[in-house]
Amino acid sequence: MSKVEEVKAHVEKGKTKLISGLVQAALDEGDAAMDILQAMVDAMSVVGEKFSAGEIFVPEMLIAAKAMSNGVDVLKPLLAGGPSKSLGTCVIGTVQGDLHDIGKNLVAMMVESTGFDIVDLGVDVPADKFIDAVKTNENVKLVACSGLLTTTMPAMKDTVAALKSSGLTGFKVIVGGAPVTEAFATEIGADAYAPDAGSAAVKAKELVTAA
């Protein structure tokens, strides 16, 4: 088993204490930081699928996410290219009426790993709090809205509408979450949609660098 495969397996198992050393060992053997990151993203996809299927539960998912976080900490200096290369600030939160944060936390972790500064507003975030965050934080380039409940999709629509009509400029809005689709994102006027944390990180970078 290669070191990258070991990293993937250990993230899946939530081996939080071993990941940092394994990631460093993979780097020492010449594996690219992005390849190691992708392996951890793939591991979290497996964890997410197991969670959805009821094979594992929230504690196991959180432990796996923590393991990945530890691995990302080792990779950060290589991925972000130092603070001078910051892609800007990403404001992220789960929309009003929704208390789910696992997916949002994973997205925040992944987006941060690509070179953004993260402002995490937490859960149950009203539209005006997103707007205030854009106003009060420097260089906001991205606003990420998460929602896991079908019942909170109207809140996501309202949040995107409020951001777009706020008169504030210079940022893009990306949305995601279990009930959210590409079609829904387009319908509510979001700039992008991401089905999972890995694609959110890629899309976030694309949105900002293309702007």
Short mmCIF file of the C-alpha atoms (twelve columns), coordinates in Angstrom:
data_MODEL
# 
_entry.id   MODEL 
# 
loop_
_atom_site.group_PDB 
_atom_site.id 
_atom_site.type_symbol 
_atom_site.label_atom_id 
_atom_site.label_alt_id 
_atom_site.label_comp_id 
_atom_site.label_asym_id 
_atom_site.label_seq_id 
_atom_site.Cartn_x 
_atom_site.Cartn_y 
_atom_site.Cartn_z 
_atom_site.pdbx_PDB_model_num 
ATOM 1   C CA . MET A 1   0.000   0.000  0.000   1 
ATOM 2   C CA . SER A 2   1.383   3.396  -0.996  1 
ATOM 3   C CA . LYS A 3   1.623   6.174  1.566   1 
ATOM 4   C CA . VAL A 4   -1.214  8.061  -0.177  1 
ATOM 5   C CA . GLU A 5   -3.435  4.973  0.043   1 
ATOM 6   C CA . GLU A 6   -2.495  4.663  3.716   1 
ATOM 7   C CA . VAL A 7   -3.548  8.269  4.286   1 
ATOM 8   C CA . LYS A 8   -6.903  7.579  2.602   1 
ATOM 9   C CA . ALA A 9   -7.486  4.410  4.637   1 
ATOM 10  C CA . HIS A 10  -6.587  6.100  7.915   1 
ATOM 11  C CA . VAL A 11  -8.856  9.089  7.271   1 
ATOM 12  C CA . GLU A 12  -11.720 6.671  6.593   1 
ATOM 13  C CA . LYS A 13  -11.002 4.960  9.904   1 
ATOM 14  C CA . GLY A 14  -10.653 8.261  11.757  1 
ATOM 15  C CA . LYS A 15  -7.087  7.617  12.951  1 
ATOM 16  C CA . THR A 16  -6.607  11.219 14.065  1 
ATOM 17  C CA . LYS A 17  -3.249  10.723 15.812  1 
ATOM 18  C CA . LEU A 18  -1.562  8.951  12.908  1 
ATOM 19  C CA . ILE A 19  -2.598  11.122 9.970   1 
ATOM 20  C CA . SER A 20  -0.112  13.992 10.379  1 
ATOM 21  C CA . GLY A 21  2.838   11.600 10.364  1 
ATOM 22  C CA . LEU A 22  1.493   9.669  7.384   1 
ATOM 23  C CA . VAL A 23  0.893   12.842 5.377   1 
ATOM 24  C CA . GLN A 24  4.435   14.003 6.119   1 
ATOM 25  C CA . ALA A 25  5.780   10.580 5.142   1 
ATOM 26  C CA . ALA A 26  3.879   10.757 1.836   1 
ATOM 27  C CA . LEU A 27  5.350   14.201 1.169   1 
ATOM 28  C CA . ASP A 28  8.819   12.932 2.038   1 
ATOM 29  C CA . GLU A 29  8.392   10.136 -0.509  1 
ATOM 30  C CA . GLY A 30  7.622   12.696 -3.192  1 
ATOM 31  C CA . ASP A 31  3.840   12.556 -3.359  1 
ATOM 32  C CA . ALA A 32  2.250   15.848 -4.425  1 
ATOM 33  C CA . ALA A 33  0.278   17.807 -1.826  1 
ATOM 34  C CA . MET A 34  -2.769  17.972 -4.115  1 
ATOM 35  C CA . ASP A 35  -2.695  14.189 -4.626  1 
ATOM 36  C CA . ILE A 36  -2.628  13.644 -0.875  1 
ATOM 37  C CA . LEU A 37  -5.455  16.138 -0.421  1 
ATOM 38  C CA . GLN A 38  -7.506  14.391 -3.114  1 
ATOM 39  C CA . ALA A 39  -6.983  11.052 -1.346  1 
ATOM 40  C CA . MET A 40  -8.391  12.568 1.844   1 
ATOM 41  C CA . VAL A 41  -11.322 14.079 -0.077  1 
ATOM 42  C CA . ASP A 42  -12.009 10.646 -1.577  1 
ATOM 43  C CA . ALA A 43  -11.872 9.139  1.903   1 
ATOM 44  C CA . MET A 44  -14.440 11.652 3.168   1 
ATOM 45  C CA . SER A 45  -16.670 10.832 0.181   1 
ATOM 46  C CA . VAL A 46  -16.616 7.187  1.270   1 
ATOM 47  C CA . VAL A 47  -17.366 8.255  4.844   1 
ATOM 48  C CA . GLY A 48  -20.227 10.420 3.587   1 
ATOM 49  C CA . GLU A 49  -21.696 7.531  1.591   1 
ATOM 50  C CA . LYS A 50  -21.486 5.220  4.617   1 
ATOM 51  C CA . PHE A 51  -23.161 7.894  6.742   1 
ATOM 52  C CA . SER A 52  -25.970 8.312  4.192   1 
ATOM 53  C CA . ALA A 53  -26.441 4.540  4.088   1 
ATOM 54  C CA . GLY A 54  -26.667 4.346  7.877   1 
ATOM 55  C CA . GLU A 55  -23.504 2.241  8.170   1 
ATOM 56  C CA . ILE A 56  -21.808 4.817  10.398  1 
ATOM 57  C CA . PHE A 57  -23.124 7.665  12.518  1 
ATOM 58  C CA . VAL A 58  -22.278 11.273 13.375  1 
ATOM 59  C CA . PRO A 59  -19.438 10.502 15.860  1 
ATOM 60  C CA . GLU A 60  -17.565 8.394  13.281  1 
ATOM 61  C CA . MET A 61  -18.055 11.056 10.632  1 
ATOM 62  C CA . LEU A 62  -16.766 13.787 12.931  1 
ATOM 63  C CA . ILE A 63  -13.707 11.730 13.847  1 
ATOM 64  C CA . ALA A 64  -12.936 11.161 10.164  1 
ATOM 65  C CA . ALA A 65  -13.340 14.893 9.517   1 
ATOM 66  C CA . LYS A 66  -10.975 15.621 12.403  1 
ATOM 67  C CA . ALA A 67  -8.436  13.185 10.945  1 
ATOM 68  C CA . MET A 68  -8.657  14.983 7.624   1 
ATOM 69  C CA . SER A 69  -8.296  18.339 9.346   1 
ATOM 70  C CA . ASN A 70  -5.067  17.154 10.947  1 
ATOM 71  C CA . GLY A 71  -3.798  16.060 7.547   1 
ATOM 72  C CA . VAL A 72  -4.787  19.343 5.904   1 
ATOM 73  C CA . ASP A 73  -2.847  21.241 8.587   1 
ATOM 74  C CA . VAL A 74  0.349   19.550 7.360   1 
ATOM 75  C CA . LEU A 75  -0.472  20.373 3.723   1 
ATOM 76  C CA . LYS A 76  -1.637  23.982 4.207   1 
ATOM 77  C CA . PRO A 77  1.757   25.693 3.716   1 
ATOM 78  C CA . LEU A 78  2.206   23.802 0.432   1 
ATOM 79  C CA . LEU A 79  -1.356  24.274 -0.832  1 
ATOM 80  C CA . ALA A 80  -1.906  27.909 -0.021  1 
ATOM 81  C CA . GLY A 81  1.536   29.044 -1.093  1 
ATOM 82  C CA . GLY A 82  1.827   31.354 1.904   1 
ATOM 83  C CA . PRO A 83  -0.409  34.190 3.081   1 
ATOM 84  C CA . SER A 84  0.676   36.473 0.219   1 
ATOM 85  C CA . LYS A 85  -1.208  34.230 -2.184  1 
ATOM 86  C CA . SER A 86  -4.543  34.354 -0.374  1 
ATOM 87  C CA . LEU A 87  -7.446  34.068 -2.790  1 
ATOM 88  C CA . GLY A 88  -9.509  36.334 -0.545  1 
ATOM 89  C CA . THR A 89  -12.078 35.772 2.177   1 
ATOM 90  C CA . CYS A 90  -14.838 33.176 2.021   1 
ATOM 91  C CA . VAL A 91  -17.868 33.753 4.233   1 
ATOM 92  C CA . ILE A 92  -19.620 30.447 4.930   1 
ATOM 93  C CA . GLY A 93  -22.670 29.431 6.914   1 
ATOM 94  C CA . THR A 94  -25.677 27.122 7.097   1 
ATOM 95  C CA . VAL A 95  -28.844 29.009 6.174   1 
ATOM 96  C CA . GLN A 96  -31.550 30.073 8.616   1 
ATOM 97  C CA . GLY A 97  -33.607 27.245 10.081  1 
ATOM 98  C CA . ASP A 98  -30.942 24.587 9.516   1 
ATOM 99  C CA . LEU A 99  -28.670 23.381 12.313  1 
ATOM 100 C CA . HIS A 100 -26.509 20.968 10.301  1 
ATOM 101 C CA . ASP A 101 -22.820 21.774 10.217  1 
ATOM 102 C CA . ILE A 102 -20.821 18.658 9.291   1 
ATOM 103 C CA . GLY A 103 -21.007 19.293 5.545   1 
ATOM 104 C CA . LYS A 104 -20.412 22.998 6.026   1 
ATOM 105 C CA . ASN A 105 -17.371 22.321 8.203   1 
ATOM 106 C CA . LEU A 106 -15.898 19.996 5.582   1 
ATOM 107 C CA . VAL A 107 -16.441 22.571 2.850   1 
ATOM 108 C CA . ALA A 108 -14.846 25.283 5.018   1 
ATOM 109 C CA . MET A 109 -11.843 23.039 5.618   1 
ATOM 110 C CA . MET A 110 -11.458 22.207 1.940   1 
ATOM 111 C CA . VAL A 111 -11.942 25.778 0.706   1 
ATOM 112 C CA . GLU A 112 -9.450  27.038 3.274   1 
ATOM 113 C CA . SER A 113 -6.928  24.475 2.068   1 
ATOM 114 C CA . THR A 114 -6.968  26.014 -1.423  1 
ATOM 115 C CA . GLY A 115 -5.929  29.424 -0.107  1 
ATOM 116 C CA . PHE A 116 -8.972  31.276 1.218   1 
ATOM 117 C CA . ASP A 117 -9.359  32.966 4.589   1 
ATOM 118 C CA . ILE A 118 -12.506 31.547 6.181   1 
ATOM 119 C CA . VAL A 119 -15.171 33.420 8.125   1 
ATOM 120 C CA . ASP A 120 -17.494 30.733 9.487   1 
ATOM 121 C CA . LEU A 121 -20.845 32.127 10.617  1 
ATOM 122 C CA . GLY A 122 -22.022 28.774 11.978  1 
ATOM 123 C CA . VAL A 123 -25.568 27.445 11.609  1 
ATOM 124 C CA . ASP A 124 -29.069 28.954 11.441  1 
ATOM 125 C CA . VAL A 125 -27.666 32.090 9.798   1 
ATOM 126 C CA . PRO A 126 -30.178 34.746 8.663   1 
ATOM 127 C CA . ALA A 127 -29.607 36.554 5.367   1 
ATOM 128 C CA . ASP A 128 -28.710 39.861 7.030   1 
ATOM 129 C CA . LYS A 129 -25.885 38.164 8.948   1 
ATOM 130 C CA . PHE A 130 -24.352 36.986 5.662   1 
ATOM 131 C CA . ILE A 131 -24.624 40.549 4.338   1 
ATOM 132 C CA . ASP A 132 -23.078 42.041 7.491   1 
ATOM 133 C CA . ALA A 133 -20.179 39.602 7.183   1 
ATOM 134 C CA . VAL A 134 -19.509 40.722 3.606   1 
ATOM 135 C CA . LYS A 135 -19.544 44.350 4.771   1 
ATOM 136 C CA . THR A 136 -17.332 43.906 7.834   1 
ATOM 137 C CA . ASN A 137 -14.668 41.511 6.522   1 
ATOM 138 C CA . GLU A 138 -11.894 42.478 4.149   1 
ATOM 139 C CA . ASN A 139 -11.615 41.201 0.598   1 
ATOM 140 C CA . VAL A 140 -14.692 38.930 0.601   1 
ATOM 141 C CA . LYS A 141 -14.581 37.075 -2.714  1 
ATOM 142 C CA . LEU A 142 -16.945 34.207 -1.960  1 
ATOM 143 C CA . VAL A 143 -20.096 33.539 0.063   1 
ATOM 144 C CA . ALA A 144 -20.945 29.868 0.593   1 
ATOM 145 C CA . CYS A 145 -24.459 28.924 1.727   1 
ATOM 146 C CA . SER A 146 -25.154 25.415 2.983   1 
ATOM 147 C CA . GLY A 147 -28.457 23.677 3.615   1 
ATOM 148 C CA . LEU A 148 -29.282 20.062 4.405   1 
ATOM 149 C CA . LEU A 149 -33.040 20.268 4.880   1 
ATOM 150 C CA . THR A 150 -35.551 20.563 2.046   1 
ATOM 151 C CA . THR A 151 -37.586 22.842 4.312   1 
ATOM 152 C CA . THR A 152 -34.778 25.402 4.392   1 
ATOM 153 C CA . MET A 153 -34.411 25.717 0.626   1 
ATOM 154 C CA . PRO A 154 -36.657 28.828 0.622   1 
ATOM 155 C CA . ALA A 155 -34.274 30.359 3.179   1 
ATOM 156 C CA . MET A 156 -31.372 29.654 0.841   1 
ATOM 157 C CA . LYS A 157 -33.287 31.297 -2.012  1 
ATOM 158 C CA . ASP A 158 -33.996 34.347 0.166   1 
ATOM 159 C CA . THR A 159 -30.352 34.556 1.272   1 
ATOM 160 C CA . VAL A 160 -29.031 34.497 -2.289  1 
ATOM 161 C CA . ALA A 161 -31.632 37.089 -3.336  1 
ATOM 162 C CA . ALA A 162 -30.703 39.339 -0.398  1 
ATOM 163 C CA . LEU A 163 -26.984 39.091 -1.198  1 
ATOM 164 C CA . LYS A 164 -27.566 39.842 -4.865  1 
ATOM 165 C CA . SER A 165 -29.787 42.852 -4.134  1 
ATOM 166 C CA . SER A 166 -27.610 44.213 -1.301  1 
ATOM 167 C CA . GLY A 167 -25.660 46.548 -3.565  1 
ATOM 168 C CA . LEU A 168 -22.436 44.881 -2.433  1 
ATOM 169 C CA . THR A 169 -20.097 43.709 -5.187  1 
ATOM 170 C CA . GLY A 170 -16.884 41.818 -5.760  1 
ATOM 171 C CA . PHE A 171 -18.000 38.396 -4.521  1 
ATOM 172 C CA . LYS A 172 -19.592 35.223 -5.893  1 
ATOM 173 C CA . VAL A 173 -22.225 33.048 -4.211  1 
ATOM 174 C CA . ILE A 174 -21.882 29.261 -4.124  1 
ATOM 175 C CA . VAL A 175 -24.540 26.930 -2.683  1 
ATOM 176 C CA . GLY A 176 -24.666 23.272 -1.716  1 
ATOM 177 C CA . GLY A 177 -26.223 20.643 0.503   1 
ATOM 178 C CA . ALA A 178 -28.156 17.389 0.163   1 
ATOM 179 C CA . PRO A 179 -31.386 18.768 -1.383  1 
ATOM 180 C CA . VAL A 180 -29.652 21.374 -3.548  1 
ATOM 181 C CA . THR A 181 -29.225 20.757 -7.277  1 
ATOM 182 C CA . GLU A 182 -27.512 22.566 -10.138 1 
ATOM 183 C CA . ALA A 183 -30.957 23.532 -11.474 1 
ATOM 184 C CA . PHE A 184 -32.054 24.960 -8.123  1 
ATOM 185 C CA . ALA A 185 -28.815 26.931 -7.800  1 
ATOM 186 C CA . THR A 186 -29.375 28.449 -11.248 1 
ATOM 187 C CA . GLU A 187 -33.019 29.149 -10.470 1 
ATOM 188 C CA . ILE A 188 -32.229 31.130 -7.307  1 
ATOM 189 C CA . GLY A 189 -29.418 33.099 -8.955  1 
ATOM 190 C CA . ALA A 190 -26.385 31.530 -7.269  1 
ATOM 191 C CA . ASP A 191 -23.117 31.764 -9.192  1 
ATOM 192 C CA . ALA A 192 -22.199 28.127 -8.612  1 
ATOM 193 C CA . TYR A 193 -23.259 24.827 -7.095  1 
ATOM 194 C CA . ALA A 194 -21.087 22.124 -5.576  1 
ATOM 195 C CA . PRO A 195 -22.319 18.611 -4.711  1 
ATOM 196 C CA . ASP A 196 -19.553 17.907 -2.180  1 
ATOM 197 C CA . ALA A 197 -16.647 19.446 -0.291  1 
ATOM 198 C CA . GLY A 198 -13.990 18.487 -2.819  1 
ATOM 199 C CA . SER A 199 -15.793 20.024 -5.779  1 
ATOM 200 C CA . ALA A 200 -16.647 23.084 -3.648  1 
ATOM 201 C CA . ALA A 201 -12.940 23.743 -3.160  1 
ATOM 202 C CA . VAL A 202 -12.218 23.404 -6.879  1 
ATOM 203 C CA . LYS A 203 -15.215 25.544 -7.853  1 
ATOM 204 C CA . ALA A 204 -14.356 28.217 -5.270  1 
ATOM 205 C CA . LYS A 205 -10.902 28.666 -6.742  1 
ATOM 206 C CA . GLU A 206 -12.292 28.703 -10.297 1 
ATOM 207 C CA . LEU A 207 -14.885 31.371 -9.437  1 
ATOM 208 C CA . VAL A 208 -12.357 33.717 -7.882  1 
ATOM 209 C CA . THR A 209 -9.498  33.267 -10.331 1 
ATOM 210 C CA . ALA A 210 -11.865 33.661 -13.293 1 
ATOM 211 C CA . ALA A 211 -13.456 36.798 -11.866 1 
# 
